[in-house]
Amino acid sequence: MLTACAILLGALALLLWRQHRLALHRQAVEQLRTDAEQARLASGQQQAREQERLRIGRDIHDDLGQHLLTLKLDLSMLQTSTHDVAPQLTQQLSVIVRNVDLSIAALRCVIHDLRPPALDAGLQAACEELLADFRRSTGIECRCDYRLDGAAGRAHGVLLYHVVQEALANIARHARAANVQLCLRQAGATLACRISDDGVGLSGSPPRLGCGLSGIHERVAAAGGSLHIDSRSGAGTTLRLSLPLATCEDASLVQE
């Protein structure tokens, strides 16, 4: 009788244990499915934003940019024709032409921010160009470890370009570094970016972010990613960024 009860209790305990494991498995699968869906949505939204930026940039360049350029040419012709007969008018036209030039320059900055022209050659080429210019202007040695496929680079290309651009600008202004390393890699459904230097480090704990990095932090968060900065006084600074990617691997993870 005791043996039968022990066997029954053992079978019951095994059944409960299996049910518990099954419940945990279902929870894990559901969490993976949720994470994969969030990553897919975030990546899709980011790509939609990049496409919209590209469209707006082209529209601004083709429409407003051309109108401003035509206006400048007309003003320049008018300035030339009035140079001898109306010196005061010519002077006023010079001021207007200068303001038009400033408007064109501001417009180019807006277009560049919407879609940097360097990205037309791909993210890797754009990053290498940034590093080459940085090396020439600062004398700081740079290394790049690029391990992204084309799709991953396109998914967050504009955002990553601006992150690298802002990080290099901060290093040039404040770090007093001798070496900089950029690492871009893809691990499954995550795109990882690391930018490190061997400079003087940032003050404060946590480090105080300037306007540029604060803006980058907001854009990364909007894309469903995270941005972390590790820095100690005299020990350099490392910026770590992770962004979600929608890949085929996500689908396989959520299969029961």
BAPARO-698670 format. One record per atom (N, C-alpha, C): x, y, z. Coordinates in pm, whole numbers, plus 32768, in hexadecimal, padded with zeros to 4 digits. Layout:
! BAPARO-698670
XYZ
...
! end
This chain:
! BAPARO-698670
80537F888000
800080008000
8057807E8000
80BC80808059
811680F3805F
816281047FDC
818B80947FA3
81D3809B7F23
817C80D57EB5
80FD80AC7EB2
80A180E17E4D
808C81767E5F
808081A17EDF
806E82307EFA
80EA827F7ED0
815F82477EEB
81DB828B7EC6
81E582997E2F
81BF822E7DE9
81C282337D57
8160829B7D22
80E9829F7D60
808482FF7D34
80B1838E7D4D
80EB83A37DC4
811C842A7DE3
818F84527D85
81E683F17D68
8254840D7D0C
822184327C81
81BB83E67C52
818284027BCF
8140848B7BCC
80FB84AB7C3D
80B9852D7C46
8121859E7C47
818C858B7C92
81F685F17C97
823686037C0E
824D85947BC7
8286859C7B42
822985E57AE2
81A585C87AEE
8144860C7A99
814186A27AB3
814286C77B34
814287557B57
81C287997B26
823287547B33
82B1878C7B06
82B087A47A6F
827887407A26
8271874F7994
821287C0796D
81A387CD79B5
8147883B7998
818988C379B3
81D888C67A20
821E89427A40
8284896479D4
82CF890079A7
83318917793D
82EB894278BD
82798905789F
822F892A7827
81FE89BB782E
81D089E378A5
81A28A6D78B7
82158ACF78A4
828A8AAC78DD
82FF8B0278CB
83278B0C7839
83218A9A77F4
83448A987766
82E58AF17717
82638AE67735
82028B3976EE
82198BCD7709
823A8BEF7786
82578C7A77A8
82D18CAD775B
83388C567755
83B28C7D770E
83968C91767A
83498C36763E
83278C4175B1
82D68CBE7596
82778CDB75F0
82248D5175E0
82778DD075EB
82DA8DD07647
83318E447655
83878E5775D9
83BA8DE775A3
84098DEF7528
83B58E2374B5
83388DF474B0
82E08E227445
82C48EB97454
82AF8EE474CF
82968F7274E7
83108FC774C3
83878F9774EF
84028FE074D1
841B8FE8743B
84048F7973F5
84198F767365
83B88FD4731E
833B8FD8734D
82D890307310
82FC90C37328
832990E273A2
8352916B73C0
83CA9195736C
842A9138735C
849E91567309
8476916B7279
841891187248
83EA912671BE
83A391AB71A9
834E91D07209
8305924E71FE
836592C57205
83C492BE7263
8425932C7272
8477933C71F3
84A492CA71BB
84F492D07141
84A2930470CC
842492D770C4
83CD93077059
83B1939B7063
839993CA70DF
8381945970F2
83FB94AB70D0
8472947870F8
84ED94C070DA
850494CA7044
84ED945A6FFC
84FF945C6F6B
849C94BA6F29
842094BD6F5F
83BB95196F28
83E695A96F3D
841F95C66FB4
844F964E6FCE
84C296736F71
851D96146F59
858D96316F01
855D964B6E72
84FB95FD6E44
84C596126DBE
848096996DB4
843996BF6E20
83F597406E20
845A97B36E20
84C797A36E6E
853098096E6E
856D98176DE2
858397A56DA2
85BE97A86D1C
856297F06CBA
84DF97D26CC3
847E98126C6A
847798A86C83
847398D06D03
846B995E6D25
84E999A66CF5
855D99686D0B
85DB99A56CDF
85DD99BC6C4A
85AE99596BFE
85AC99676B6C
854B99D46B41
84D599D86B82
84719A3C6B5F
84A49AC96B7C
84E69AD96BEF
851C9B5C6C13
85879B876BAE
85DF9B286B8C
864B9B486B2E
86159B6B6AA5
85B59B1A6A75
85849B2D69EC
85279BA569DF
84E09BC76A4A
847D9C326A41
84B39CB46A7D
84BB9CBC6B01
84E79D366B42
85779D5A6B1E
85CD9CF66B16
86599D106AF5
86689D506A6C
861D9D1D6A0B
86269D546984
85ED9DE1697D
85809DFA69C9
85469E8069CB
85A99EE56A06
85EB9EC06A70
864D9F1A6AAD
86C29F346A4E
86EE9ECB6A0A
875C9EDD69AB
87339F396938
86BA9F2A6905
86899F82689B
867FA01168CC
864EA0226947
8645A0A86982
86CEA0E8698C
8732A09B69B5
87BAA0D169C1
87EEA0FD6939
87D7A0AC68D2
8806A0CF684C
87C2A14E6819
873FA15A6830
86F6A1D26805
872AA24E684E
8741A23F68D0
8774A2B0691D
8800A2D868EF
8852A27468D1
88DAA29168A2
88D7A2DD681D
887DA2B467C3
8870A2FA6742
883FA3896757
87DEA39967B1
87AAA41F67CE
8816A475680E
8865A4376865
88D3A48068A7
8938A4B16840
8957A45D67DF
89B6A4846776
8980A4F66720
8900A4EE6700
88C5A55566A6
88B4A5DB66EA
88AEA5DE676E
889AA65D67B6
891BA69167F5
8988A64C67DB
8A05A670681F
8A2FA7016806
8A20A7306789
8A4EA7B66766
89E2A8206774
8964A7F96760
88F9A85C675E
88B7A87267E6
88BDA80F683F
887CA81D68C3
88D3A7DA692D
893CA81D6958
8999A7E169BB
8954A7BA6A3E
88F5A80B6A6C
88B2A7EA6AEA
885EA76C6ADC
8819A7606A6C
87CBA6E66A52
8826A66D6A48
8899A67E6A09
88FAA61069FD
8927A5E16A86
893BA6416AE2
8964A61D6B69
88F7A5CE6BB0
887AA5F96B9F
880AA5B16BDD
87FCA5256BA2
8812A51B6B20
880BA4986AE0
8879A43B6B13
88ECA4736B32
895AA4226B68
8932A3E46BEE
88EBA4316C40
88BCA3FD6CC0
8857A38D6CA9
87FDA3A06C4A
8799A33A6C2D
87DCA2BA6BFA
883DA2C96B9F
8884A2546B6A
88CBA20A6BDA
8907A2546C37
894BA2146CA8
88E8A1C66CFE
8871A1FE6D13
880AA1B86D61
87D8A13B6D19
87CEA1446C95
87A7A0CE6C47
8813A0626C53
8891A08A6C4E
88FFA02A6C5F
88F79FE56CE8
88D9A0336D4F
88CA9FFA6DD4
88559F986DDA
87EA9FB96D95
87759F5F6D91
87979EDD6D4A
87E29EE76CDC
880A9E6F6C93
88649E186CE9
88C29E576D32
891C9E0B6D8B
88CC9DC56DF9
886A9E0E6E34
88189DD16E9D
87C59D5E6E65
87949D706DEC
87449D076DAB
87999C8A6D94
88159C9E6D6A
886D9C2B6D54
88889BE16DD6
88939C2B6E44
88A79BE96EC6
882E9B946EEB
87B79BC96ECF
873D9B7C6EEC
87389AFD6E98
87569B0A6E17
87549A966DBE
87BD9A306DE9
88359A636E0E
88A09A096E39
887899BD6EB6
883099FE6F12
880599BA6F8B
879A99536F6E
8745996F6F0C
86DD99106EE9
871798926EA9
877898A56E54
87B698346E0F
8842985B6DE3
88A8983C6E33
893298616E0E
895798276D86
898998786D29
89AD98466CA4
8A1597D66CA9
8A6A97D56D11
8AD1976E6D19
8A9596E26D1F
8A1896D66D4D
89D996526D5A
89B196176CD4
89B696676C6B
899496316BE6
89F495C16BBF
8A6D95C36BF5
8AD0955A6BD9
8AC994E96C3E
8A6B94EE6C9C
8A5F94856D01
8A9794B36D87
8A6894746DF3
8A90949D6E79
8B2494866E92
8B5A94166E65
8BE893FB6E7D
8C4094646E3C
8C2494856DBE
8C7494EB6D79
8C6495726DBD
8BEB95916DEC
8BD496116E2F
8C2296196EB2
8C2495AB6EFF
8C6E95AA6F7D
8D0595B46F64
8D34956D6EFF
8DC395746EDF
8DEA96016EB4
8D9296466E6E
8DAE96D06E45
8DB2972C6EC0
8D5597166F1E
8D5697646F9A
8DD997516FE6
8E0396D36FF2
8E7E96B5703B
8EF996EF6FF5
8EFA96E86F70
8F6B971E6F25
8F7697B66F37
8F0497FA6F30
8F04988B6F45
8F2C98AC6FD4
8EFD985C7032
8F1E987270BF
8FB4986070D7
8FED97F97099
907D97DF70A8
90CF9852706C
90A698836FF8
90F098F06FB8
90EA99717009
9077998C7044
90669A0C7089
909C9A0B7118
90A499947157
90CC998E71E4
9152994871FA
917D98F3719C
91F598A371AF
91DF982B7209
916398127232
914297A07289
913397237234
917496B7725E
916C96387215
90E195F97228
90AE95BE71BB
9028958371BF
902C94F47188
8FDB94A071C5
8FC994177193
8F3493FD7186
8F1093AD7122
8E839390710A
8E7092F970F8
8E1692C17144
8DF192347139
8D5F9230710D
8D49921B708C
8CC292237053
8C939198702D
8C2A9169706E
8BF590E27052
8B5D90E67048
8B2C91386FEC
8A9E91436FD2
8A8391216F40
8A1290DD6F26
89EC90C96E9B
89A391456E6A
898491476DEA
894791BD6DAF
88C291E16DED
886D917B6E08
87E891976E3F
87F191D56ECA
884D91A16F1C
885D91D76FA3
888E92676F9E
88EA92846F42
891C930B6F35
88B2936D6F07
885B933F6EAD
87F193976E7B
878593B06EE3
876D934E6F3B
86FF93586F9A
870C93D26FF5
878593EF7021
879B945F707D
880E94B7704C
882094C06FCA
889495046F93
88A195966FBD
883495E36FB0
883A96716FD1
885996857065
8815963770BA
882A96447149
88BA9621716F
88EF95B4713B
8977958C715C
89DD95F27129
89C4962870B3
8A1F968D707C
8A27970570D9
89B597337109
89B497A77163
89F2978571EB
89E09709721A
8A1E96E17298
8AB696E8728B
8AEC96AB7221
8B7D96AC720C
8BAF973B71F9
8B66978A71AD
8B8C98157194
8B9398657216
8B2D9857726B
8B2A98A172E9
8B9598707349
8BAA97EC734F
8C0F97B473A8
8C9B97E57381
8CB997E57300
8D3C981472D3
8D4F98A872EF
8CE498F672DE
8CED998572FA
8D0B999D738E
8CCB995073E6
8CE4995E7475
8D7399347499
8DA398C9745A
8E2D989C7474
8E9099077449
8E79994373D4
8ED399AA73A2
8ED69A2473FE
8E629A457437
8E599ABE748A
8E8D9AA97518
8E749A327551
8E889A2475E1
8EE799B4760E
8EF8994A75BC
8F3298CF75F2
8FCA98D57603
900F992075AC
90A1991F75AB
90D5988E759E
909998467540
90B897B8752D
912597A774C4
9163973074C6
91C5970B7461
918E96A17402
912996577430
90F195EA73DF
905A95E573EF
901895C17382
8F8795B07380
8F67952E7337
8F0694E3736B
8EDC94687328
8E4594697316
8E1A944C729C
8D8D943E727B
8D7093AD725A
8D0B93757299
8CE492EA7281
8C4E92E57265
8C2A92AF71F1
8B9E929D71CA
8B89920A71A9
8B3191CB71F7
8B1B913C71E5
8A87911A71EF
8A6390A971B4
89DC907571BE
89E18FEF7208
898D8FE5726F
89828F6972BB
88EF8F4172BE
88C98EE77263
883D8EBD725D
87E38F317236
87868F547290
87278FBE7276
8752904372B3
87D2905072D1
880490CB7310
887A910372C2
8877918472AB
88E791CA726F
8930921272E0
89B191F872EC
8A0192327359
8A6B928F7320
8A789302735F
8ADD93657339
8B2C938B73B5
8BB0938B73A8
8C0693B57418
8C6E941773E4
8C7A94887426
8CDE94ED7405
8D2D950A7483
8DAD94EF7480
8DFE94FF74F9
8E7B955274DA
8EA9959B7540
8F2495E97534
8F7695D875B3
8FF695FD75AB
904F95F0761E
9072967A7657
901096D47655
9027975C7682
901697707717
8FF797EB773D
8FF3981177CB
8F7397E87810
8F0E97BB77C5
8E9197927803
8E359808781D
8DB997E77846
8D55984D7863
8D4A986278F9
8D2998DC791E
8D1798FA79AC
8C8798DF79D5
8C7398C47A55
8BED98AD7A88
8BCA981A7A89
8B6F97F67AE2
8B3F976C7AEC
8AA8976E7B07
8A55974E7A9F
8A7E97267A19
8AB3979D79CA
8AFB9782795B
8B3397F0790D
8AC6984E78DA
8AE498CD78D7
8A84993078A7
8A85992F780E
8A0D992777D3
8A0099227742
89E799AE770B
8A2B99D0769E
8A129A4E765B
89949A467607
89749AB575C6
88F99ABA7575
88FB9A527505
89729A4174C5
897B99E37456
895D99557480
89A0992574EA
898A989C7517
8900988A7555
88CB98F37593
884398E975C9
87DE98D57559
87F3991D74EA
879C990B7476
87A99880743A
8825984D7434
883B97C67402
87F69760745C
87FF977574DF
87BF971A753F
872997137525
86EA9784750A
865B978574EF
863A973C746E
868B974F7407
8671970E7388
868696777392
86EA964D73DF
870295BE73F4
868D9580743E
865C95C474A6
85EA959174F1
856E95867498
855A95E87441
84E795E573E6
84EF95707385
856A95437366
857D94D0730D
8578944B7358
855A944F73DB
855193D5742A
85D693A2745C
863F93F67457
86C593CC7481
86EE94067505
876B93F37528
87A2942675A6
882E945D758E
885194C175DD
88D3950375D2
890F950F765D
898B94DE766C
89CF94E376EC
8A5B951E76D7
8A87956D7737
8B0B95A97732
8B58958377B0
8BC99541779D
8C21951B780B
8C9D95737806
8CB995B77873
8D2C96107874
8D5E96237901
8DE29626790D
8E239647798B
8E9096AD7971
8EA3970579CF
8F07976E79BE
8F91972F79A7
8FCF97547938
905397227915
9054969A78D5
8FDF965C78C3
8FDA95D3788D
8F8B95C8780C
8F72963877C9
8F2D96327749
8E9796257756
8E56962076E3
8DC4961A76DC
8D9995B27675
8D3195677696
8CF995067639
8C63951E762C
8C36953075B3
8BA895417595
8B7594BD755A
8B0E94867598
8AD394077569
8A41941E7542
8A2393F174CA
899E94047492
8969937F745E
88EC9362747B
88AD92EA7444
882793107408
880A92D67394
878D92F2734D
874F926F7320
86CA92657321
868991E872F8
868391DB7261
868D915F7233
8680913F71A6
861990D17196
85C890DB7132
856A90707112
85AF900F70B3
85C98F9570E1
860C8F30708F
85BC8EB1708C
85E38E587033
85A18DD5702A
85B78D8570A9
86248DA170F0
86408D567169
85D58D6F71D2
85978DE671D2
852F8E047233
84BD8DA27226
84988D8471A9
84278D2C7194
84448CA071C8
84BD8C6F71B7
84DE8BE971E5
84E18BE0727C
84FE8C4E72C0
85058C4C7351
847B8C3A7390
84148C67734C
83908C657389
83408BEA7362
837A8B8E731C
83348B1372FB
832E8AB77374
82BC8A877395
82AE8A2D7408
82D789A073E2
! end
